[in-house]
Amino acid sequence: MPDQDFDLIILGSGPGGYVAGIRAGQLGLRTALVEKDPKLGGTCTLRGCIPTKALLHTAAVLDEIRDAGTHGIQVPAPQLDVAKAQARKRSIVDKNSKGIEFLLKKNKVTGLHGRGRLTGPNQVEVDGPQGKKTYSAKNILIATGSVPRDIPIAPADGRRILNSDHVLELERVPQSLAVLGAGAVGTEFASIYASFGAKVTLVEMLPRILPIEDEEVSAGLEKALRKRGIDVLAGTKLTAVEQTDSGVRLSLEGGKKPTVEAELLLVAIGRRPVTEDLGLEALGIQLDRGYVQVNEFMQTAAPHIYAIGDVVPTPWLAHVASSEGILAVEHMAGQPAKPLNYDRVPSCTYCDPEVGSVGLTEAKARERGYAVQTGKFPFSALGKARILGRSEGFVKVVRETKYDELLGVHIVGAHATDLIAEACVALQMEATNEELFRTMHAHPTLAEGVAEAAHAASGHAIHI
Ligand SMILES: Cc1cc2nc3c(=O)[nH]c(=O)nc-3n(C[C@H](O)[C@H](O)[C@H](O)COP(=O)(O)OP(=O)(O)OC[C@H]3O[C@@H](n4cnc5c(N)ncnc54)[C@H](O)[C@@H]3O)c2cc1C
């Protein structure tokens, strides 16, 4: 094979591509990263994880101030300055994007600005501000991510029907917001705008919100969101959308309301992979509903071409994309590489209250034939939760009874997305439930709830 310009060319600088670039640099691969956007970081940094969590934090601060009276602190009713909140969000996004640029430089990754496509088995054409240029590489990594999916009856127009990219840039709080889709993205925006003062309706076609979570978690979250004034319509199908003088009217089927009116509609029904016009099919790489098919090391049908993140049919999550990126790069560099265990992917929704889970739900564990015992411990029995004034929610542990293996941990409640980390470690280390409850947990902490739920799964919770 003739000398190549690079050992690796990566298409896309999201959490899949940029993390793969850093790891490749660490392993000494001569690496280039192609990005069509002027800023680095992809969906996660620019239009996903980071900006949503910045706005969710603003929402949390607003709610804390509203609650100050319960601490004996008298403050006037807080006013939200949306422009300032948005400016703060943008500055966080920019800092993160600049941080990625710095890390790539530090690891000697060459940045190529432009739209990349494969023009041969080892060739990438980059169409950038200076025109088209072609580069060669021994390996290629596709990390071109995803964009919001439209539905034919409600295509996003950026005015009254919005997708997640549009709603992130809103410079005002609408009177009312209908959200279609109660996955993580829809539920987080419902939570933000409820705190910001909009009347929010959350519409989900499946029988429950956050349908991939444990059923008890979905039910617990629904109860908490209703208490916050969010109208949750699960088991409800959208059949039509009409424009009205003041917004949109949704026609609904199957649920408790036939219509809902709102000033704005957010469509959050999922995303589609960005794989068209990359030149993949011409190289014999087949797509299935737009997704690239890969083996357990993220290799496509052409073994030197890898694909990771939102373009492959694994969970749409930044940490999945990053882990797949590291796996792919270590594999192509000839390092010992271990396929990922997708049963151990943490799933987090940063709404209020938060949801964090890892491992099998109770239903999945039973479906797989395990003899299952579960334990639940409410936040209301935790001293720390009372101190924080955050008594809603619970921790649920799923274990199997033959070897006492820990199968899953599911949390709905304050700081659930941080609390889930210890369960991730426990599952990764194939801990038994007893190892989890015998691990000493500091008092008073919310993490005690995890140990208590593990105790409960073995039949002996202490503080209840
Ligand atoms: C509102 C929202 C909130 C989210 N919150 C979370 C969260 O809290 N936690 C979490 O884990 N996940 C979250 N996600 C999901 C997460 O953002 C994605 O799973 C993740 O970004 C996927 O990473 P990726 O590297 O595969 O692709 P992306 O992040 O989509 O990046 C792909 C990059 O490739 C570039 N690109 C595309 N085509 C080309 C081309 N031909 N040439 C050059 N460049 C190209 C794009 O411009 C983009 O920069 C959220 C998503 C959304 C929409």
PDBQT file of the ligand as one rigid body, heavy atoms in Angstrom, charges set to zero:
ROOT
HETATM    1  C1  LIG A 501     -31.355  18.245  22.989  1.00  0.00    +0.000 C 
HETATM    2  C2  LIG A 501     -30.428  17.069  23.185  1.00  0.00    +0.000 A 
HETATM    3  C3  LIG A 501     -29.936  16.786  24.444  1.00  0.00    +0.000 A 
HETATM    4  C4  LIG A 501     -29.082  15.717  24.629  1.00  0.00    +0.000 A 
HETATM    5  N1  LIG A 501     -28.611  15.462  25.881  1.00  0.00    +0.000 NA
HETATM    6  C5  LIG A 501     -27.789  14.418  26.083  1.00  0.00    +0.000 A 
HETATM    7  C6  LIG A 501     -27.262  14.157  27.370  1.00  0.00    +0.000 A 
HETATM    8  O1  LIG A 501     -27.530  14.871  28.331  1.00  0.00    +0.000 OA
HETATM    9  N2  LIG A 501     -26.431  13.106  27.523  1.00  0.00    +0.000 N 
HETATM   10  C7  LIG A 501     -26.101  12.287  26.478  1.00  0.00    +0.000 A 
HETATM   11  O2  LIG A 501     -25.352  11.339  26.678  1.00  0.00    +0.000 OA
HETATM   12  N3  LIG A 501     -26.577  12.512  25.244  1.00  0.00    +0.000 NA
HETATM   13  C8  LIG A 501     -27.405  13.559  25.019  1.00  0.00    +0.000 A 
HETATM   14  N4  LIG A 501     -27.862  13.810  23.764  1.00  0.00    +0.000 N 
HETATM   15  C9  LIG A 501     -27.439  12.927  22.665  1.00  0.00    +0.000 C 
HETATM   16  C10 LIG A 501     -26.028  13.259  22.204  1.00  0.00    +0.000 C 
HETATM   17  O3  LIG A 501     -25.947  14.632  21.878  1.00  0.00    +0.000 OA
HETATM   18  C11 LIG A 501     -25.646  12.409  21.003  1.00  0.00    +0.000 C 
HETATM   19  O4  LIG A 501     -25.869  11.046  21.292  1.00  0.00    +0.000 OA
HETATM   20  C12 LIG A 501     -24.181  12.622  20.644  1.00  0.00    +0.000 C 
HETATM   21  O5  LIG A 501     -23.916  13.965  20.341  1.00  0.00    +0.000 OA
HETATM   22  C13 LIG A 501     -23.772  11.738  19.463  1.00  0.00    +0.000 C 
HETATM   23  O6  LIG A 501     -22.433  11.962  19.212  1.00  0.00    +0.000 OA
HETATM   24  P1  LIG A 501     -21.782  11.701  17.791  1.00  0.00    +0.000 P 
HETATM   25  O7  LIG A 501     -20.326  11.987  17.944  1.00  0.00    +0.000 OA
HETATM   26  O8  LIG A 501     -22.192  10.375  17.276  1.00  0.00    +0.000 OA
HETATM   27  O9  LIG A 501     -22.465  12.774  16.802  1.00  0.00    +0.000 OA
HETATM   28  P2  LIG A 501     -22.765  14.322  16.884  1.00  0.00    +0.000 P 
HETATM   29  O10 LIG A 501     -22.580  14.861  18.227  1.00  0.00    +0.000 OA
HETATM   30  O11 LIG A 501     -24.073  14.509  16.211  1.00  0.00    +0.000 OA
HETATM   31  O12 LIG A 501     -21.609  14.974  15.987  1.00  0.00    +0.000 OA
HETATM   32  C14 LIG A 501     -21.501  14.718  14.629  1.00  0.00    +0.000 C 
HETATM   33  C15 LIG A 501     -20.633  15.801  14.000  1.00  0.00    +0.000 C 
HETATM   34  O13 LIG A 501     -20.347  15.415  12.663  1.00  0.00    +0.000 OA
HETATM   35  C16 LIG A 501     -20.395  16.558  11.832  1.00  0.00    +0.000 C 
HETATM   36  N5  LIG A 501     -20.622  16.111  10.457  1.00  0.00    +0.000 N 
HETATM   37  C17 LIG A 501     -21.730  15.527   9.933  1.00  0.00    +0.000 A 
HETATM   38  N6  LIG A 501     -21.535  15.196   8.643  1.00  0.00    +0.000 NA
HETATM   39  C18 LIG A 501     -20.266  15.589   8.342  1.00  0.00    +0.000 A 
HETATM   40  C19 LIG A 501     -19.464  15.490   7.186  1.00  0.00    +0.000 A 
HETATM   41  N7  LIG A 501     -19.909  14.904   6.065  1.00  0.00    +0.000 N 
HETATM   42  N8  LIG A 501     -18.218  15.995   7.236  1.00  0.00    +0.000 NA
HETATM   43  C20 LIG A 501     -17.739  16.586   8.371  1.00  0.00    +0.000 A 
HETATM   44  N9  LIG A 501     -18.445  16.689   9.495  1.00  0.00    +0.000 NA
HETATM   45  C21 LIG A 501     -19.677  16.172   9.485  1.00  0.00    +0.000 A 
HETATM   46  C22 LIG A 501     -21.545  17.369  12.422  1.00  0.00    +0.000 C 
HETATM   47  O14 LIG A 501     -21.448  18.720  12.029  1.00  0.00    +0.000 OA
HETATM   48  C23 LIG A 501     -21.322  17.151  13.904  1.00  0.00    +0.000 C 
HETATM   49  O15 LIG A 501     -20.474  18.138  14.438  1.00  0.00    +0.000 OA
HETATM   50  C24 LIG A 501     -28.707  14.896  23.532  1.00  0.00    +0.000 A 
HETATM   51  C25 LIG A 501     -29.176  15.192  22.253  1.00  0.00    +0.000 A 
HETATM   52  C26 LIG A 501     -30.033  16.269  22.079  1.00  0.00    +0.000 A 
HETATM   53  C27 LIG A 501     -30.529  16.570  20.702  1.00  0.00    +0.000 C 
ENDROOT
TORSDOF 0
